[in-house]
Amino acid sequence: MKEKLWTKDFWAITIVSFIIFFVFYVLLTLLPIYIADRLHASADKAGLLVTCFLAAAIVIRPFAGQWVGKYSNKKILVLSSLAFLVITALYPV
């Protein structure tokens, strides 16, 4: 029997991934504007902080790969999504 690709789980993961990446890239583009306007930082300091934001995302990826290999995929997806939600909610509006 052929497995269906367009399952409820597939759509749930696709929608959650879209939201997470959308928020990530919105933060990536708006963070330097926020830093410059609200915190009165220069362009080089805003760029440095965005670089730190991206560097943290890059550094965590090898560890995330190890965690997915060690624990269940679903558990890692739920925990990382919750952590992302909490951390994103802590950003000032």
C-alpha positions in Angstrom: 0.0 0.0 0.0 1.3 3.4 -0.9 1.7 5.9 1.9 0.0 9.3 1.6 2.2 12.3 1.6 -0.4 15.0 2.4 -1.3 13.8 5.9 -2.4 15.8 8.8 1.0 15.5 10.5 2.7 16.6 7.3 0.6 19.8 7.1 1.0 20.5 10.9 4.8 20.3 10.5 4.8 22.4 7.3 2.7 25.1 8.9 4.7 25.2 12.1 8.0 25.3 10.1 6.7 28.1 8.0 5.7 30.2 11.0 9.0 29.6 12.7 11.1 30.6 9.6 8.8 33.5 9.0 9.3 34.9 12.5 13.1 34.2 12.4 13.6 36.2 9.2 11.3 39.0 10.3 13.4 39.3 13.5 16.5 39.1 11.4 15.4 42.1 9.2 13.7 44.2 12.0 16.3 43.7 14.7 18.9 46.2 13.3 16.1 48.8 12.8 15.0 48.3 16.4 18.5 48.5 17.7 19.3 51.7 15.7 16.0 53.4 16.5 15.2 52.5 20.0 18.6 51.9 21.5 20.3 54.6 19.4 23.1 52.3 18.3 25.3 53.0 15.3 25.0 50.9 12.2 28.1 48.9 13.0 26.8 48.0 16.4 23.5 47.0 15.0 25.3 44.9 12.4 27.4 43.3 15.1 24.4 42.3 17.2 22.6 40.8 14.1 25.8 38.9 13.4 25.7 37.5 17.0 22.1 36.6 16.5 23.0 34.6 13.3 26.1 33.1 14.8 24.1 31.7 17.7 21.7 30.1 15.2 24.6 28.6 13.3 26.5 27.3 16.4 23.4 25.5 17.8 22.7 23.5 14.6 25.3 20.8 15.1 24.1 20.2 18.6 20.5 20.1 17.4 21.5 17.4 14.9 23.0 15.3 17.7 19.9 15.8 19.9 17.6 14.7 17.1 19.8 11.6 16.7 19.7 10.9 20.4 16.0 11.7 21.2 12.8 11.3 19.3 12.2 13.8 16.4 8.8 14.7 17.8 10.1 15.5 21.3 12.9 17.8 19.8 10.4 19.5 17.5 8.0 20.3 20.3 10.6 21.4 22.8 12.5 23.6 20.3 9.2 25.1 19.0 8.2 25.9 22.5 11.6 27.4 23.3 11.4 29.5 20.2 7.9 30.7 21.1 9.0 31.7 24.6 12.2 33.5 23.5 10.4 35.3 20.7 7.7 36.4 23.1 10.4 38.0 25.3 11.4 40.4 22.5 10.0 43.9 23.1 7.0 44.9 21.0 
